[in-house]
Amino acid sequence: MIEGFEKFRSSFADVIEIDPASKAISADTNLEDIDEWDSLGKFSFLSFVFSEYDVNLDAKEVNEALTVGGLWRLVAERTGAAG
């Protein structure tokens, strides 16, 4: 799971355009602490997850996730990467 998360974390930062030099992203990073996690960031994330993982998440699930790790768990559960 860690290897899958690392790829996800890196892609997540790229997709919502986080500068890795200015903000470290981990599984415990609170989404509310990420300035780029706005409506455009969420839309970009949903598009990324669909194109990269063939997973269709709904906005309610994404809004209920509190951390980057929570987002990964949503994706991992749908792709079988969680187990």
Biopython code that builds the backbone (N, CA, C, O; Angstrom):
import numpy as np
from Bio.PDB.StructureBuilder import StructureBuilder

atoms = [
    (1, "MET", "N", (0.823, -1.204, 0.000)),
    (1, "MET", "CA", (0.000, 0.000, 0.000)),
    (1, "MET", "C", (0.863, 1.262, 0.000)),
    (1, "MET", "O", (0.499, 2.261, -0.620)),
    (2, "ILE", "N", (1.992, 1.221, 0.686)),
    (2, "ILE", "CA", (2.832, 2.415, 0.756)),
    (2, "ILE", "C", (3.305, 2.829, -0.633)),
    (2, "ILE", "O", (3.280, 4.012, -0.973)),
    (3, "GLU", "N", (3.737, 1.851, -1.440)),
    (3, "GLU", "CA", (4.192, 2.181, -2.789)),
    (3, "GLU", "C", (3.062, 2.823, -3.594)),
    (3, "GLU", "O", (3.285, 3.811, -4.293)),
    (4, "GLY", "N", (1.867, 2.278, -3.503)),
    (4, "GLY", "CA", (0.714, 2.848, -4.192)),
    (4, "GLY", "C", (0.391, 4.238, -3.685)),
    (4, "GLY", "O", (0.045, 5.125, -4.465)),
    (5, "PHE", "N", (0.504, 4.429, -2.382)),
    (5, "PHE", "CA", (0.219, 5.750, -1.827)),
    (5, "PHE", "C", (1.248, 6.768, -2.298)),
    (5, "PHE", "O", (0.891, 7.905, -2.609)),
    (6, "GLU", "N", (2.505, 6.386, -2.357)),
    (6, "GLU", "CA", (3.535, 7.340, -2.772)),
    (6, "GLU", "C", (3.278, 7.849, -4.189)),
    (6, "GLU", "O", (3.425, 9.040, -4.463)),
    (7, "LYS", "N", (2.899, 6.954, -5.073)),
    (7, "LYS", "CA", (2.558, 7.373, -6.441)),
    (7, "LYS", "C", (1.334, 8.293, -6.416)),
    (7, "LYS", "O", (1.305, 9.328, -7.081)),
    (8, "PHE", "N", (0.330, 7.895, -5.638)),
    (8, "PHE", "CA", (-0.892, 8.696, -5.510)),
    (8, "PHE", "C", (-0.573, 10.076, -4.952)),
    (8, "PHE", "O", (-1.044, 11.084, -5.478)),
    (9, "ARG", "N", (0.225, 10.126, -3.889)),
    (9, "ARG", "CA", (0.569, 11.391, -3.239)),
    (9, "ARG", "C", (1.270, 12.340, -4.203)),
    (9, "ARG", "O", (0.948, 13.526, -4.275)),
    (10, "SER", "N", (2.219, 11.805, -4.931)),
    (10, "SER", "CA", (2.956, 12.617, -5.890)),
    (10, "SER", "C", (2.032, 13.134, -6.991)),
    (10, "SER", "O", (2.092, 14.307, -7.360)),
    (11, "SER", "N", (1.190, 12.266, -7.504)),
    (11, "SER", "CA", (0.245, 12.669, -8.555)),
    (11, "SER", "C", (-0.773, 13.669, -8.024)),
    (11, "SER", "O", (-1.131, 14.622, -8.716)),
    (12, "PHE", "N", (-1.240, 13.455, -6.799)),
    (12, "PHE", "CA", (-2.189, 14.370, -6.168)),
    (12, "PHE", "C", (-1.602, 15.778, -6.128)),
    (12, "PHE", "O", (-2.266, 16.749, -6.491)),
    (13, "ALA", "N", (-0.359, 15.877, -5.684)),
    (13, "ALA", "CA", (0.300, 17.190, -5.596)),
    (13, "ALA", "C", (0.428, 17.833, -6.972)),
    (13, "ALA", "O", (0.223, 19.038, -7.118)),
    (14, "ASP", "N", (0.767, 17.034, -7.982)),
    (14, "ASP", "CA", (0.874, 17.560, -9.345)),
    (14, "ASP", "C", (-0.471, 18.037, -9.868)),
    (14, "ASP", "O", (-0.578, 19.118, -10.447)),
    (15, "VAL", "N", (-1.487, 17.224, -9.659)),
    (15, "VAL", "CA", (-2.817, 17.519, -10.212)),
    (15, "VAL", "C", (-3.400, 18.799, -9.643)),
    (15, "VAL", "O", (-3.983, 19.597, -10.378)),
    (16, "ILE", "N", (-3.251, 19.003, -8.348)),
    (16, "ILE", "CA", (-3.827, 20.232, -7.791)),
    (16, "ILE", "C", (-2.794, 21.348, -7.691)),
    (16, "ILE", "O", (-3.036, 22.391, -7.084)),
    (17, "GLU", "N", (-1.641, 21.103, -8.299)),
    (17, "GLU", "CA", (-0.597, 22.114, -8.482)),
    (17, "GLU", "C", (-0.033, 22.659, -7.170)),
    (17, "GLU", "O", (0.052, 23.868, -6.955)),
    (18, "ILE", "N", (0.348, 21.723, -6.307)),
    (18, "ILE", "CA", (1.027, 22.087, -5.063)),
    (18, "ILE", "C", (2.518, 22.141, -5.350)),
    (18, "ILE", "O", (3.069, 21.224, -5.960)),
    (19, "ASP", "N", (3.156, 23.180, -4.925)),
    (19, "ASP", "CA", (4.606, 23.295, -5.052)),
    (19, "ASP", "C", (5.243, 22.438, -3.963)),
    (19, "ASP", "O", (5.134, 22.767, -2.782)),
    (20, "PRO", "N", (5.912, 21.334, -4.342)),
    (20, "PRO", "CA", (6.474, 20.443, -3.322)),
    (20, "PRO", "C", (7.541, 21.108, -2.456)),
    (20, "PRO", "O", (7.803, 20.654, -1.342)),
    (21, "ALA", "N", (8.149, 22.162, -2.947)),
    (21, "ALA", "CA", (9.150, 22.862, -2.147)),
    (21, "ALA", "C", (8.512, 23.675, -1.027)),
    (21, "ALA", "O", (9.158, 23.966, -0.020)),
    (22, "SER", "N", (7.255, 24.038, -1.201)),
    (22, "SER", "CA", (6.610, 24.880, -0.198)),
    (22, "SER", "C", (5.686, 24.117, 0.744)),
    (22, "SER", "O", (5.350, 24.628, 1.812)),
    (23, "LYS", "N", (5.267, 22.906, 0.378)),
    (23, "LYS", "CA", (4.324, 22.164, 1.217)),
    (23, "LYS", "C", (4.590, 20.672, 1.086)),
    (23, "LYS", "O", (4.498, 20.111, -0.006)),
    (24, "ALA", "N", (4.916, 20.037, 2.194)),
    (24, "ALA", "CA", (5.084, 18.589, 2.212)),
    (24, "ALA", "C", (3.703, 17.944, 2.359)),
    (24, "ALA", "O", (2.893, 18.372, 3.181)),
    (25, "ILE", "N", (3.450, 16.930, 1.566)),
    (25, "ILE", "CA", (2.163, 16.233, 1.597)),
    (25, "ILE", "C", (2.397, 14.817, 2.119)),
    (25, "ILE", "O", (3.259, 14.094, 1.620)),
    (26, "SER", "N", (1.621, 14.438, 3.122)),
    (26, "SER", "CA", (1.685, 13.084, 3.669)),
    (26, "SER", "C", (0.261, 12.553, 3.795)),
    (26, "SER", "O", (-0.700, 13.268, 3.512)),
    (27, "ALA", "N", (0.132, 11.317, 4.214)),
    (27, "ALA", "CA", (-1.196, 10.731, 4.407)),
    (27, "ALA", "C", (-1.991, 11.505, 5.456)),
    (27, "ALA", "O", (-3.219, 11.565, 5.392)),
    (28, "ASP", "N", (-1.295, 12.089, 6.410)),
    (28, "ASP", "CA", (-1.956, 12.805, 7.503)),
    (28, "ASP", "C", (-2.252, 14.272, 7.198)),
    (28, "ASP", "O", (-2.843, 14.971, 8.021)),
    (29, "THR", "N", (-1.847, 14.736, 6.031)),
    (29, "THR", "CA", (-2.083, 16.145, 5.689)),
    (29, "THR", "C", (-3.574, 16.417, 5.620)),
    (29, "THR", "O", (-4.305, 15.769, 4.871)),
    (30, "ASN", "N", (-4.014, 17.383, 6.410)),
    (30, "ASN", "CA", (-5.416, 17.780, 6.431)),
    (30, "ASN", "C", (-5.734, 18.561, 5.152)),
    (30, "ASN", "O", (-5.039, 19.517, 4.807)),
    (31, "LEU", "N", (-6.776, 18.146, 4.467)),
    (31, "LEU", "CA", (-7.136, 18.795, 3.206)),
    (31, "LEU", "C", (-7.475, 20.276, 3.400)),
    (31, "LEU", "O", (-7.243, 21.086, 2.503)),
    (32, "GLU", "N", (-8.018, 20.629, 4.555)),
    (32, "GLU", "CA", (-8.351, 22.032, 4.817)),
    (32, "GLU", "C", (-7.108, 22.909, 4.903)),
    (32, "GLU", "O", (-7.199, 24.130, 4.772)),
    (33, "ASP", "N", (-5.953, 22.295, 5.121)),
    (33, "ASP", "CA", (-4.701, 23.048, 5.215)),
    (33, "ASP", "C", (-4.031, 23.268, 3.862)),
    (33, "ASP", "O", (-2.973, 23.892, 3.783)),
    (34, "ILE", "N", (-4.644, 22.760, 2.810)),
    (34, "ILE", "CA", (-4.086, 22.889, 1.462)),
    (34, "ILE", "C", (-4.863, 23.967, 0.715)),
    (34, "ILE", "O", (-6.027, 23.775, 0.366)),
    (35, "ASP", "N", (-4.212, 25.094, 0.476)),
    (35, "ASP", "CA", (-4.881, 26.215, -0.203)),
    (35, "ASP", "C", (-5.414, 25.819, -1.566)),
    (35, "ASP", "O", (-6.462, 26.308, -1.986)),
    (36, "GLU", "N", (-4.714, 24.948, -2.257)),
    (36, "GLU", "CA", (-5.102, 24.543, -3.608)),
    (36, "GLU", "C", (-6.284, 23.576, -3.628)),
    (36, "GLU", "O", (-6.801, 23.260, -4.700)),
    (37, "TRP", "N", (-6.719, 23.101, -2.460)),
    (37, "TRP", "CA", (-7.842, 22.179, -2.362)),
    (37, "TRP", "C", (-9.145, 22.993, -2.330)),
    (37, "TRP", "O", (-9.854, 23.054, -1.325)),
    (38, "ASP", "N", (-9.415, 23.606, -3.472)),
    (38, "ASP", "CA", (-10.630, 24.402, -3.651)),
    (38, "ASP", "C", (-11.509, 23.688, -4.672)),
    (38, "ASP", "O", (-11.240, 22.532, -4.997)),
    (39, "SER", "N", (-12.542, 24.334, -5.183)),
    (39, "SER", "CA", (-13.446, 23.662, -6.115)),
    (39, "SER", "C", (-12.725, 23.207, -7.381)),
    (39, "SER", "O", (-13.014, 22.129, -7.899)),
    (40, "LEU", "N", (-11.796, 24.008, -7.881)),
    (40, "LEU", "CA", (-11.036, 23.604, -9.062)),
    (40, "LEU", "C", (-10.110, 22.432, -8.738)),
    (40, "LEU", "O", (-9.972, 21.509, -9.540)),
    (41, "GLY", "N", (-9.489, 22.466, -7.588)),
    (41, "GLY", "CA", (-8.633, 21.360, -7.164)),
    (41, "GLY", "C", (-9.417, 20.064, -7.023)),
    (41, "GLY", "O", (-8.941, 19.002, -7.423)),
    (42, "LYS", "N", (-10.609, 20.146, -6.459)),
    (42, "LYS", "CA", (-11.447, 18.953, -6.306)),
    (42, "LYS", "C", (-11.877, 18.419, -7.669)),
    (42, "LYS", "O", (-11.860, 17.209, -7.898)),
    (43, "PHE", "N", (-12.259, 19.314, -8.569)),
    (43, "PHE", "CA", (-12.648, 18.885, -9.910)),
    (43, "PHE", "C", (-11.469, 18.222, -10.618)),
    (43, "PHE", "O", (-11.629, 17.181, -11.254)),
    (44, "SER", "N", (-10.300, 18.820, -10.509)),
    (44, "SER", "CA", (-9.096, 18.250, -11.127)),
    (44, "SER", "C", (-8.792, 16.880, -10.532)),
    (44, "SER", "O", (-8.415, 15.956, -11.252)),
    (45, "PHE", "N", (-8.956, 16.749, -9.214)),
    (45, "PHE", "CA", (-8.729, 15.472, -8.547)),
    (45, "PHE", "C", (-9.698, 14.410, -9.047)),
    (45, "PHE", "O", (-9.283, 13.294, -9.360)),
    (46, "LEU", "N", (-10.973, 14.740, -9.125)),
    (46, "LEU", "CA", (-11.973, 13.771, -9.603)),
    (46, "LEU", "C", (-11.653, 13.316, -11.025)),
    (46, "LEU", "O", (-11.773, 12.132, -11.339)),
    (47, "SER", "N", (-11.254, 14.237, -11.872)),
    (47, "SER", "CA", (-10.885, 13.896, -13.249)),
    (47, "SER", "C", (-9.652, 12.996, -13.273)),
    (47, "SER", "O", (-9.603, 12.017, -14.018)),
    (48, "PHE", "N", (-8.665, 13.332, -12.460)),
    (48, "PHE", "CA", (-7.451, 12.529, -12.370)),
    (48, "PHE", "C", (-7.752, 11.103, -11.924)),
    (48, "PHE", "O", (-7.262, 10.148, -12.526)),
    (49, "VAL", "N", (-8.553, 10.954, -10.876)),
    (49, "VAL", "CA", (-8.861, 9.626, -10.347)),
    (49, "VAL", "C", (-9.590, 8.785, -11.402)),
    (49, "VAL", "O", (-9.338, 7.588, -11.538)),
    (50, "PHE", "N", (-10.477, 9.419, -12.129)),
    (50, "PHE", "CA", (-11.191, 8.681, -13.165)),
    (50, "PHE", "C", (-10.243, 8.254, -14.288)),
    (50, "PHE", "O", (-10.287, 7.106, -14.732)),
    (51, "SER", "N", (-9.399, 9.158, -14.742)),
    (51, "SER", "CA", (-8.517, 8.824, -15.873)),
    (51, "SER", "C", (-7.376, 7.890, -15.465)),
    (51, "SER", "O", (-6.996, 7.013, -16.241)),
    (52, "GLU", "N", (-6.828, 8.062, -14.268)),
    (52, "GLU", "CA", (-5.675, 7.265, -13.839)),
    (52, "GLU", "C", (-6.061, 5.911, -13.254)),
    (52, "GLU", "O", (-5.377, 4.914, -13.485)),
    (53, "TYR", "N", (-7.157, 5.875, -12.494)),
    (53, "TYR", "CA", (-7.528, 4.661, -11.779)),
    (53, "TYR", "C", (-8.847, 4.048, -12.259)),
    (53, "TYR", "O", (-9.241, 2.983, -11.783)),
    (54, "ASP", "N", (-9.526, 4.706, -13.191)),
    (54, "ASP", "CA", (-10.830, 4.265, -13.682)),
    (54, "ASP", "C", (-11.820, 4.125, -12.524)),
    (54, "ASP", "O", (-12.593, 3.169, -12.451)),
    (55, "VAL", "N", (-11.771, 5.098, -11.631)),
    (55, "VAL", "CA", (-12.633, 5.134, -10.452)),
    (55, "VAL", "C", (-13.461, 6.405, -10.520)),
    (55, "VAL", "O", (-12.939, 7.499, -10.736)),
    (56, "ASN", "N", (-14.748, 6.239, -10.333)),
    (56, "ASN", "CA", (-15.671, 7.363, -10.361)),
    (56, "ASN", "C", (-16.108, 7.673, -8.929)),
    (56, "ASN", "O", (-16.975, 6.989, -8.386)),
    (57, "LEU", "N", (-15.524, 8.685, -8.322)),
    (57, "LEU", "CA", (-15.913, 9.114, -6.977)),
    (57, "LEU", "C", (-16.942, 10.218, -7.096)),
    (57, "LEU", "O", (-16.945, 10.975, -8.066)),
    (58, "ASP", "N", (-17.812, 10.307, -6.112)),
    (58, "ASP", "CA", (-18.737, 11.443, -6.140)),
    (58, "ASP", "C", (-18.244, 12.526, -5.191)),
    (58, "ASP", "O", (-17.450, 12.280, -4.283)),
    (59, "ALA", "N", (-18.736, 13.713, -5.430)),
    (59, "ALA", "CA", (-18.268, 14.883, -4.679)),
    (59, "ALA", "C", (-18.510, 14.725, -3.181)),
    (59, "ALA", "O", (-17.703, 15.189, -2.376)),
    (60, "LYS", "N", (-19.603, 14.083, -2.798)),
    (60, "LYS", "CA", (-19.904, 13.920, -1.375)),
    (60, "LYS", "C", (-18.818, 13.104, -0.673)),
    (60, "LYS", "O", (-18.377, 13.463, 0.419)),
    (61, "GLU", "N", (-18.389, 12.010, -1.297)),
    (61, "GLU", "CA", (-17.328, 11.185, -0.702)),
    (61, "GLU", "C", (-16.040, 11.983, -0.540)),
    (61, "GLU", "O", (-15.378, 11.931, 0.497)),
    (62, "VAL", "N", (-15.710, 12.714, -1.582)),
    (62, "VAL", "CA", (-14.479, 13.496, -1.563)),
    (62, "VAL", "C", (-14.558, 14.574, -0.492)),
    (62, "VAL", "O", (-13.583, 14.817, 0.218)),
    (63, "ASN", "N", (-15.699, 15.212, -0.373)),
    (63, "ASN", "CA", (-15.857, 16.263, 0.638)),
    (63, "ASN", "C", (-15.806, 15.714, 2.061)),
    (63, "ASN", "O", (-15.452, 16.436, 2.993)),
    (64, "GLU", "N", (-16.161, 14.434, 2.232)),
    (64, "GLU", "CA", (-16.134, 13.829, 3.559)),
    (64, "GLU", "C", (-14.732, 13.365, 3.968)),
    (64, "GLU", "O", (-14.475, 13.141, 5.151)),
    (65, "ALA", "N", (-13.840, 13.224, 3.011)),
    (65, "ALA", "CA", (-12.459, 12.842, 3.330)),
    (65, "ALA", "C", (-11.776, 14.018, 4.024)),
    (65, "ALA", "O", (-11.899, 15.159, 3.578)),
    (66, "LEU", "N", (-11.076, 13.750, 5.085)),
    (66, "LEU", "CA", (-10.436, 14.814, 5.856)),
    (66, "LEU", "C", (-8.966, 14.985, 5.530)),
    (66, "LEU", "O", (-8.402, 16.062, 5.721)),
    (67, "THR", "N", (-8.342, 13.919, 5.036)),
    (67, "THR", "CA", (-6.898, 13.932, 4.799)),
    (67, "THR", "C", (-6.574, 13.388, 3.407)),
    (67, "THR", "O", (-7.431, 12.817, 2.734)),
    (68, "VAL", "N", (-5.336, 13.574, 2.996)),
    (68, "VAL", "CA", (-4.873, 12.996, 1.735)),
    (68, "VAL", "C", (-4.949, 11.471, 1.829)),
    (68, "VAL", "O", (-5.301, 10.808, 0.853)),
    (69, "GLY", "N", (-4.627, 10.923, 2.973)),
    (69, "GLY", "CA", (-4.747, 9.484, 3.180)),
    (69, "GLY", "C", (-6.191, 9.012, 3.046)),
    (69, "GLY", "O", (-6.440, 7.915, 2.547)),
    (70, "GLY", "N", (-7.136, 9.824, 3.483)),
    (70, "GLY", "CA", (-8.547, 9.488, 3.326)),
    (70, "GLY", "C", (-8.946, 9.409, 1.867)),
    (70, "GLY", "O", (-9.725, 8.538, 1.480)),
    (71, "LEU", "N", (-8.420, 10.307, 1.056)),
    (71, "LEU", "CA", (-8.676, 10.254, -0.383)),
    (71, "LEU", "C", (-8.081, 8.984, -0.972)),
    (71, "LEU", "O", (-8.717, 8.311, -1.783)),
    (72, "TRP", "N", (-6.848, 8.655, -0.558)),
    (72, "TRP", "CA", (-6.207, 7.432, -1.048)),
    (72, "TRP", "C", (-7.030, 6.201, -0.679)),
    (72, "TRP", "O", (-7.188, 5.296, -1.499)),
    (73, "ARG", "N", (-7.553, 6.156, 0.537)),
    (73, "ARG", "CA", (-8.359, 5.008, 0.947)),
    (73, "ARG", "C", (-9.585, 4.846, 0.055)),
    (73, "ARG", "O", (-9.958, 3.724, -0.287)),
    (74, "LEU", "N", (-10.215, 5.959, -0.326)),
    (74, "LEU", "CA", (-11.357, 5.876, -1.239)),
    (74, "LEU", "C", (-10.952, 5.216, -2.556)),
    (74, "LEU", "O", (-11.644, 4.335, -3.065)),
    (75, "VAL", "N", (-9.835, 5.654, -3.089)),
    (75, "VAL", "CA", (-9.348, 5.106, -4.365)),
    (75, "VAL", "C", (-8.915, 3.660, -4.192)),
    (75, "VAL", "O", (-9.265, 2.802, -5.002)),
    (76, "ALA", "N", (-8.152, 3.388, -3.134)),
    (76, "ALA", "CA", (-7.627, 2.039, -2.911)),
    (76, "ALA", "C", (-8.737, 1.025, -2.705)),
    (76, "ALA", "O", (-8.633, -0.105, -3.182)),
    (77, "GLU", "N", (-9.791, 1.402, -2.009)),
    (77, "GLU", "CA", (-10.918, 0.497, -1.789)),
    (77, "GLU", "C", (-11.575, 0.118, -3.114)),
    (77, "GLU", "O", (-12.008, -1.020, -3.293)),
    (78, "ARG", "N", (-11.646, 1.056, -4.023)),
    (78, "ARG", "CA", (-12.302, 0.809, -5.320)),
    (78, "ARG", "C", (-11.424, 0.020, -6.289)),
    (78, "ARG", "O", (-11.929, -0.658, -7.185)),
    (79, "THR", "N", (-10.106, 0.114, -6.102)),
    (79, "THR", "CA", (-9.200, -0.557, -7.029)),
    (79, "THR", "C", (-8.644, -1.865, -6.476)),
    (79, "THR", "O", (-7.964, -2.609, -7.182)),
    (80, "GLY", "N", (-8.937, -2.136, -5.219)),
    (80, "GLY", "CA", (-8.402, -3.342, -4.598)),
    (80, "GLY", "C", (-7.001, -3.166, -4.047)),
    (80, "GLY", "O", (-6.398, -4.133, -3.583)),
    (81, "ALA", "N", (-6.468, -1.951, -4.088)),
    (81, "ALA", "CA", (-5.107, -1.693, -3.601)),
    (81, "ALA", "C", (-5.049, -1.617, -2.081)),
    (81, "ALA", "O", (-3.961, -1.613, -1.505)),
    (82, "ALA", "N", (-6.201, -1.556, -1.426)),
    (82, "ALA", "CA", (-6.234, -1.404, 0.035)),
    (82, "ALA", "C", (-5.884, -2.682, 0.762)),
    (82, "ALA", "O", (-5.422, -2.634, 1.902)),
    (83, "GLY", "N", (-6.089, -3.816, 0.135)),
    (83, "GLY", "CA", (-5.929, -5.061, 0.865)),
    (83, "GLY", "C", (-4.685, -5.759, 0.612)),
    (83, "GLY", "O", (-4.449, -6.825, 1.181)),
]
sb = StructureBuilder()
sb.init_structure("model")
sb.init_model(0)
sb.init_chain("A")
sb.init_seg("    ")
for serial, (resi, resn, name, xyz) in enumerate(atoms, 1):
    if name == "N":
        sb.init_residue(resn, " ", resi, " ")
    sb.init_atom(name, np.array(xyz, "f"), 0.0, 1.0, " ", f" {name:<3s}", serial, name[0])
structure = sb.get_structure()
